[in-house]
Amino acid sequence: MRQIDLHKLADDARFNRFHGLVLFWCALIIVFDGYDLSVVGIALPSIMKNMGVDATHAGFMVSSALFGMMFGAIFLGTIADRIGRRWAIVICVALFSIFTAAAGLAKDPVTFGAMRFLAGLGIGGVMPNVVAHMTEYSPKKIRATLVTLMFSGYAVGGIIAAILGKSFIEAYGWQSVFFAAGLPVLLIPVILKSLPESMPFLLAKGRTEALKTIASKLDPSYKPLASDRFAVPAEDKADSAPIKHLFAEGRAFSTVMFWIAFFMCLFMVFALSSWLTKLMASAGYSLGSALTFVLVLNVGAMAGAILGGWLADRFHIKYVLAGMYALAAVSLTLLGYKMPTPVLFVLVGLAGASTIGTQIVANAYTGQFYPMAVRSTGLGWALGVGRSGAILAPILIGTLVGMNLPLQQNFMAIAIPAVIGMVAVLFVNHERSASAHPAEASVERPQAAASVSVAQGG
């Protein structure tokens, strides 16, 4: 009787067509997610004009999705470890597609805000699930690269929203870009058929044949036998209380540090997205069209995410991430000083790389930190807590802008969280990371024989 260590099988696998398929679907879902989150910012001036709302009501309309994302990340991140990650992802796609499209039918700000809250549940919930899924199936040597490459789809979605939004809104009205967001729901049957289920979930449900199919795709040299039994490390085994594992086995302090780091990073991301254009305009800069600004910020985010992931696979991911927070502190501080427009755009690109890009690398690190069975839960709670920073940022920075402070002080207020986030990351105890130490396999059945690793030809 052979016992197959699924964790080791995934770690030691060589990238193949199966990994490419998982990467494709997870990245495509994140593109949809990024589009749905960005489309409001692109259409907001037209929505305000059409509905006749002021800036206060417009702020509520935007923040409603952020509240939804906070609850979605926690609830749908946690429930995925109970109902299966594949179904949780499909529920999220249905939520953000249907309710973003429904927002296009809204005639008043309250209805619009309600639709965006429901869409936000899916937007926030899908992030921890696809990161956990990509982390689970990625070979260890290129794990951070694949996760950050996948998550760069978020920036691609923002770019698509900017490009399509400009032409669609002018030709067909602001509603058209929201109706377009409903199209991904048509792909749900294909996603269910193409995306594999989480291995610890299948193990907990005793679905041995499904695990044999996945194992043969992870490692084509594996030939299933009727007597094969599967296992994961004991800490990766799914159970009915995943939240407690975030604080077990010495992870409690690091969990809190991740929550602080996420809060600070998402504060910076949403402070920039809400107030950067206004701050630059008040300082006398001409940034050109909003399309150009969105493109520069998101191209920088893509570059930062991909380069950060590449560096994380070659150096220590913890210190790469801390360095990205440090870059954010420097680039954001420099934005407060007057300089030539070309230099400004370089700094905006660096700001995108070291805020949005940093958040993507932080997602990758958090996904690696927690055991396989609670990755969605761990990342979901970190993102959920972090969303409170996203909600606070537009309000706090808006208050500072209203005080007519010097430009440098406004950007210092955005840069300070980068320093706090860097310190929080440095305090993470990497020795407690699931990727930092081997663990003994926990068998599917107690009477199973000693472990044999297929990756080693057992």
DADAJO-V913894 format. One record per residue. N is the residue number from 1. RES is the residue in three letters. SS is DSSP state (h for helix, s for strand, l for the rest). PSI is psi in radians with two decimals (* if undefined). Layout:
BEGIN
<<N & RES & SS & PSI> <N & RES & SS & PSI>>
END
This chain:
BEGIN
<<1 & MET & l & 2.24> <2 & ARG & l & 2.46> <3 & GLN & s & 2.14> <4 & ILE & s & 2.08> <5 & ASP & s & 1.80> <6 & LEU & h & -0.63> <7 & HIS & h & -0.83> <8 & LYS & h & -0.63> <9 & LEU & h & -0.79> <10 & ALA & h & -0.72> <11 & ASP & h & -0.77> <12 & ASP & h & -0.10> <13 & ALA & l & 2.66> <14 & ARG & l & 2.48> <15 & PHE & l & 2.25> <16 & ASN & l & -2.95> <17 & ARG & h & -0.63> <18 & PHE & h & -0.81> <19 & HIS & h & -0.69> <20 & GLY & h & -0.64> <21 & LEU & h & -0.77> <22 & VAL & h & -0.76> <23 & LEU & h & -0.78> <24 & PHE & h & -0.88> <25 & TRP & h & -0.72> <26 & CYS & h & -0.72> <27 & ALA & h & -0.72> <28 & LEU & h & -0.72> <29 & ILE & h & -0.68> <30 & ILE & h & -0.58> <31 & VAL & h & -0.84> <32 & PHE & h & -0.76> <33 & ASP & h & -0.79> <34 & GLY & h & -0.66> <35 & TYR & h & -0.85> <36 & ASP & h & -0.60> <37 & LEU & h & -0.64> <38 & SER & h & -0.40> <39 & VAL & h & -0.52> <40 & VAL & h & -0.77> <41 & GLY & h & -0.63> <42 & ILE & h & -0.70> <43 & ALA & h & -0.14> <44 & LEU & h & -0.79> <45 & PRO & h & -0.72> <46 & SER & h & -0.66> <47 & ILE & h & -0.79> <48 & MET & h & -0.73> <49 & LYS & h & -0.75> <50 & ASN & h & -0.71> <51 & MET & h & -0.20> <52 & GLY & l & 0.69> <53 & VAL & l & 2.69> <54 & ASP & l & -3.11> <55 & ALA & h & -0.58> <56 & THR & h & -0.85> <57 & HIS & h & -0.63> <58 & ALA & h & -0.65> <59 & GLY & h & -0.69> <60 & PHE & h & -0.72> <61 & MET & h & -0.67> <62 & VAL & h & -0.78> <63 & SER & h & -0.35> <64 & SER & h & -0.66> <65 & ALA & h & -0.59> <66 & LEU & h & -0.68> <67 & PHE & h & -0.75> <68 & GLY & h & -0.70> <69 & MET & h & -0.62> <70 & MET & h & -0.84> <71 & PHE & h & -0.65> <72 & GLY & h & -0.72> <73 & ALA & h & -0.72> <74 & ILE & h & -0.88> <75 & PHE & h & -0.90> <76 & LEU & h & -0.35> <77 & GLY & h & -0.69> <78 & THR & h & -0.75> <79 & ILE & h & -0.41> <80 & ALA & h & -0.57> <81 & ASP & h & -0.03> <82 & ARG & h & -0.67> <83 & ILE & h & -0.11> <84 & GLY & l & 2.35> <85 & ARG & h & -0.58> <86 & ARG & h & -0.77> <87 & TRP & h & -0.63> <88 & ALA & h & -0.72> <89 & ILE & h & -0.76> <90 & VAL & h & -0.70> <91 & ILE & h & -0.74> <92 & CYS & h & -0.78> <93 & VAL & h & -0.75> <94 & ALA & h & -0.74> <95 & LEU & h & -0.91> <96 & PHE & h & -0.43> <97 & SER & h & -0.88> <98 & ILE & h & -0.79> <99 & PHE & h & -0.41> <100 & THR & h & -0.74> <101 & ALA & h & -0.70> <102 & ALA & h & -0.53> <103 & ALA & h & -0.47> <104 & GLY & l & -0.27> <105 & LEU & l & -0.15> <106 & ALA & l & 2.48> <107 & LYS & l & -0.13> <108 & ASP & l & 2.79> <109 & PRO & h & -0.52> <110 & VAL & h & -0.82> <111 & THR & h & -0.73> <112 & PHE & h & -0.80> <113 & GLY & h & -0.67> <114 & ALA & h & -0.73> <115 & MET & h & -0.66> <116 & ARG & h & -0.57> <117 & PHE & h & -0.81> <118 & LEU & h & -0.67> <119 & ALA & h & -0.64> <120 & GLY & h & -0.53> <121 & LEU & h & -0.76> <122 & GLY & h & -0.71> <123 & ILE & h & -0.78> <124 & GLY & h & -0.61> <125 & GLY & h & -0.51> <126 & VAL & h & -0.49> <127 & MET & h & -0.96> <128 & PRO & h & -0.51> <129 & ASN & h & -0.77> <130 & VAL & h & -0.59> <131 & VAL & h & -0.79> <132 & ALA & h & -0.68> <133 & HIS & h & -0.80> <134 & MET & h & -0.66> <135 & THR & h & -0.75> <136 & GLU & h & -0.69> <137 & TYR & h & -0.04> <138 & SER & l & 2.44> <139 & PRO & l & 2.48> <140 & LYS & h & -0.64> <141 & LYS & h & -0.46> <142 & ILE & h & 0.41> <143 & ARG & h & -0.89> <144 & ALA & h & -0.66> <145 & THR & h & -0.80> <146 & LEU & h & -0.70> <147 & VAL & h & -0.78> <148 & THR & h & -0.60> <149 & LEU & h & -0.78> <150 & MET & h & -0.81> <151 & PHE & h & -0.23> <152 & SER & l & -0.25> <153 & GLY & h & -0.44> <154 & TYR & h & -0.79> <155 & ALA & h & -0.63> <156 & VAL & h & -0.73> <157 & GLY & h & -0.69> <158 & GLY & h & -0.67> <159 & ILE & h & -0.76> <160 & ILE & h & -0.72> <161 & ALA & h & -0.70> <162 & ALA & h & -0.77> <163 & ILE & h & -0.88> <164 & LEU & h & -0.66> <165 & GLY & h & -0.72> <166 & LYS & h & -0.80> <167 & SER & h & -0.69> <168 & PHE & h & -0.77> <169 & ILE & h & -0.72> <170 & GLU & h & -0.64> <171 & ALA & h & -0.66> <172 & TYR & h & -0.04> <173 & GLY & l & 2.85> <174 & TRP & l & -0.47> <175 & GLN & h & -0.51> <176 & SER & h & -0.66> <177 & VAL & h & -0.42> <178 & PHE & h & -0.69> <179 & PHE & h & -0.65> <180 & ALA & h & -0.50> <181 & ALA & l & -0.24> <182 & GLY & l & -0.22> <183 & LEU & h & -0.63> <184 & PRO & h & -0.38> <185 & VAL & h & -0.43> <186 & LEU & h & -0.36> <187 & LEU & h & -0.08> <188 & ILE & h & -0.80> <189 & PRO & h & -0.63> <190 & VAL & h & -0.68> <191 & ILE & h & -0.79> <192 & LEU & h & -0.62> <193 & LYS & h & -0.59> <194 & SER & h & -0.52> <195 & LEU & l & 2.19> <196 & PRO & l & 2.72> <197 & GLU & l & 2.82> <198 & SER & l & 2.35> <199 & MET & h & -0.77> <200 & PRO & h & -0.59> <201 & PHE & h & -0.78> <202 & LEU & h & -0.68> <203 & LEU & h & -0.77> <204 & ALA & h & -0.52> <205 & LYS & l & -0.03> <206 & GLY & l & 0.46> <207 & ARG & l & 1.28> <208 & THR & h & -0.71> <209 & GLU & h & -0.68> <210 & ALA & h & -0.67> <211 & LEU & h & -0.66> <212 & LYS & h & -0.72> <213 & THR & h & -0.80> <214 & ILE & h & -0.75> <215 & ALA & h & -0.67> <216 & SER & h & -0.43> <217 & LYS & h & -0.63> <218 & LEU & h & -0.77> <219 & ASP & l & 1.71> <220 & PRO & l & -0.32> <221 & SER & l & -0.22> <222 & TYR & l & 2.20> <223 & LYS & l & 1.95> <224 & PRO & l & 2.48> <225 & LEU & l & 2.68> <226 & ALA & l & -0.53> <227 & SER & l & -0.01> <228 & ASP & l & 2.42> <229 & ARG & s & 2.52> <230 & PHE & s & 2.68> <231 & ALA & s & 2.78> <232 & VAL & s & 2.82> <233 & PRO & s & 2.61> <234 & ALA & h & -0.70> <235 & GLU & h & -0.27> <236 & ASP & h & -0.05> <237 & LYS & l & 2.26> <238 & ALA & l & 2.48> <239 & ASP & l & -3.00> <240 & SER & l & 0.02> <241 & ALA & l & 1.18> <242 & PRO & h & -0.48> <243 & ILE & h & -0.66> <244 & LYS & h & -0.47> <245 & HIS & h & -0.28> <246 & LEU & h & -0.39> <247 & PHE & l & 0.11> <248 & ALA & l & 2.84> <249 & GLU & l & 0.72> <250 & GLY & l & 0.25> <251 & ARG & l & -0.08> <252 & ALA & h & -0.89> <253 & PHE & h & -0.76> <254 & SER & h & -0.61> <255 & THR & h & -0.78> <256 & VAL & h & -0.66> <257 & MET & h & -0.70> <258 & PHE & h & -0.71> <259 & TRP & h & -0.74> <260 & ILE & h & -0.78> <261 & ALA & h & -0.74> <262 & PHE & h & -0.74> <263 & PHE & h & -0.83> <264 & MET & h & -0.71> <265 & CYS & h & -0.76> <266 & LEU & h & -0.50> <267 & PHE & h & -0.86> <268 & MET & h & -0.78> <269 & VAL & h & -0.82> <270 & PHE & h & -0.38> <271 & ALA & h & -0.75> <272 & LEU & h & -0.84> <273 & SER & h & -0.49> <274 & SER & h & -0.62> <275 & TRP & h & -0.10> <276 & LEU & h & -0.83> <277 & THR & h & -0.78> <278 & LYS & h & -0.77> <279 & LEU & h & -0.74> <280 & MET & h & -0.69> <281 & ALA & h & -0.71> <282 & SER & h & -0.40> <283 & ALA & l & -0.04> <284 & GLY & l & 0.11> <285 & TYR & l & 2.61> <286 & SER & l & 1.83> <287 & LEU & l & -0.05> <288 & GLY & l & -2.68> <289 & SER & l & 2.72> <290 & ALA & h & -0.53> <291 & LEU & h & -0.79> <292 & THR & h & -0.74> <293 & PHE & h & -0.83> <294 & VAL & h & -0.71> <295 & LEU & h & -0.81> <296 & VAL & h & -0.81> <297 & LEU & h & -0.76> <298 & ASN & h & -0.58> <299 & VAL & h & -0.72> <300 & GLY & h & -0.69> <301 & ALA & h & -0.74> <302 & MET & h & -0.81> <303 & ALA & h & -0.75> <304 & GLY & h & -0.70> <305 & ALA & h & -0.83> <306 & ILE & h & -0.79> <307 & LEU & h & -0.71> <308 & GLY & h & -0.71> <309 & GLY & h & -0.71> <310 & TRP & h & -0.78> <311 & LEU & h & -0.65> <312 & ALA & h & -0.50> <313 & ASP & h & -0.24> <314 & ARG & h & -0.40> <315 & PHE & l & -3.01> <316 & HIS & l & 2.08> <317 & ILE & h & -0.59> <318 & LYS & h & -0.79> <319 & TYR & h & -0.49> <320 & VAL & h & -0.78> <321 & LEU & h & -0.74> <322 & ALA & h & -0.68> <323 & GLY & h & -0.60> <324 & MET & h & -0.67> <325 & TYR & h & -0.71> <326 & ALA & h & -0.73> <327 & LEU & h & -0.66> <328 & ALA & h & -0.76> <329 & ALA & h & -0.74> <330 & VAL & h & -0.87> <331 & SER & h & -0.69> <332 & LEU & h & -0.68> <333 & THR & h & -0.75> <334 & LEU & h & -0.45> <335 & LEU & l & -0.30> <336 & GLY & l & -0.06> <337 & TYR & l & 2.46> <338 & LYS & l & 2.37> <339 & MET & l & 2.94> <340 & PRO & l & 2.60> <341 & THR & h & -0.74> <342 & PRO & h & -0.69> <343 & VAL & h & -0.63> <344 & LEU & h & -0.77> <345 & PHE & h & -0.62> <346 & VAL & h & -0.77> <347 & LEU & h & -0.65> <348 & VAL & h & -0.71> <349 & GLY & h & -0.76> <350 & LEU & h & -0.64> <351 & ALA & h & -0.72> <352 & GLY & h & -0.74> <353 & ALA & h & -0.65> <354 & SER & h & 0.07> <355 & THR & h & -1.20> <356 & ILE & h & -0.78> <357 & GLY & h & -0.68> <358 & THR & h & -0.71> <359 & GLN & h & -0.66> <360 & ILE & h & -0.75> <361 & VAL & h & -0.63> <362 & ALA & h & -0.67> <363 & ASN & h & -0.76> <364 & ALA & h & -0.77> <365 & TYR & h & -0.75> <366 & THR & h & -0.69> <367 & GLY & h & -0.59> <368 & GLN & h & -0.46> <369 & PHE & h & -0.71> <370 & TYR & l & 2.64> <371 & PRO & l & 2.70> <372 & MET & h & -0.73> <373 & ALA & h & -0.33> <374 & VAL & h & 0.37> <375 & ARG & h & -0.77> <376 & SER & h & -0.70> <377 & THR & h & -0.85> <378 & GLY & h & -0.79> <379 & LEU & h & -0.63> <380 & GLY & h & -0.75> <381 & TRP & h & -0.68> <382 & ALA & h & -0.78> <383 & LEU & h & -0.66> <384 & GLY & h & -0.82> <385 & VAL & h & -0.71> <386 & GLY & h & -0.53> <387 & ARG & h & -0.44> <388 & SER & h & -0.53> <389 & GLY & h & -0.66> <390 & ALA & h & -0.63> <391 & ILE & h & -0.70> <392 & LEU & h & -0.64> <393 & ALA & h & -0.93> <394 & PRO & h & -0.59> <395 & ILE & h & -0.85> <396 & LEU & h & -0.85> <397 & ILE & h & -0.60> <398 & GLY & h & -0.67> <399 & THR & h & -0.74> <400 & LEU & h & -0.70> <401 & VAL & h & -0.70> <402 & GLY & h & -0.32> <403 & MET & l & -0.04> <404 & ASN & l & 0.75> <405 & LEU & l & 2.80> <406 & PRO & l & 2.63> <407 & LEU & h & -0.70> <408 & GLN & h & -0.64> <409 & GLN & h & -0.63> <410 & ASN & h & -0.80> <411 & PHE & h & -0.49> <412 & MET & h & -0.67> <413 & ALA & h & -0.56> <414 & ILE & h & -0.52> <415 & ALA & h & -0.52> <416 & ILE & h & -0.75> <417 & PRO & h & -0.46> <418 & ALA & h & -0.69> <419 & VAL & h & -0.76> <420 & ILE & h & -0.74> <421 & GLY & h & -0.69> <422 & MET & h & -0.78> <423 & VAL & h & -0.71> <424 & ALA & h & -0.74> <425 & VAL & h & -0.72> <426 & LEU & h & -0.44> <427 & PHE & h & -0.16> <428 & VAL & l & 2.30> <429 & ASN & l & 1.66> <430 & HIS & h & -0.38> <431 & GLU & h & -0.38> <432 & ARG & h & 0.03> <433 & SER & l & 2.46> <434 & ALA & l & -0.40> <435 & SER & l & -0.07> <436 & ALA & l & -0.22> <437 & HIS & l & 2.52> <438 & PRO & l & 2.67> <439 & ALA & l & 2.64> <440 & GLU & l & 2.45> <441 & ALA & s & 2.45> <442 & SER & s & 2.15> <443 & VAL & s & 2.78> <444 & GLU & l & -0.65> <445 & ARG & l & 2.43> <446 & PRO & l & -0.54> <447 & GLN & l & 0.11> <448 & ALA & l & 2.70> <449 & ALA & l & 3.11> <450 & ALA & l & 2.68> <451 & SER & l & 2.39> <452 & VAL & l & 2.13> <453 & SER & l & 2.10> <454 & VAL & h & -0.60> <455 & ALA & h & -0.38> <456 & GLN & h & 0.22> <457 & GLY & l & 0.32> <458 & GLY & l & *>>
END
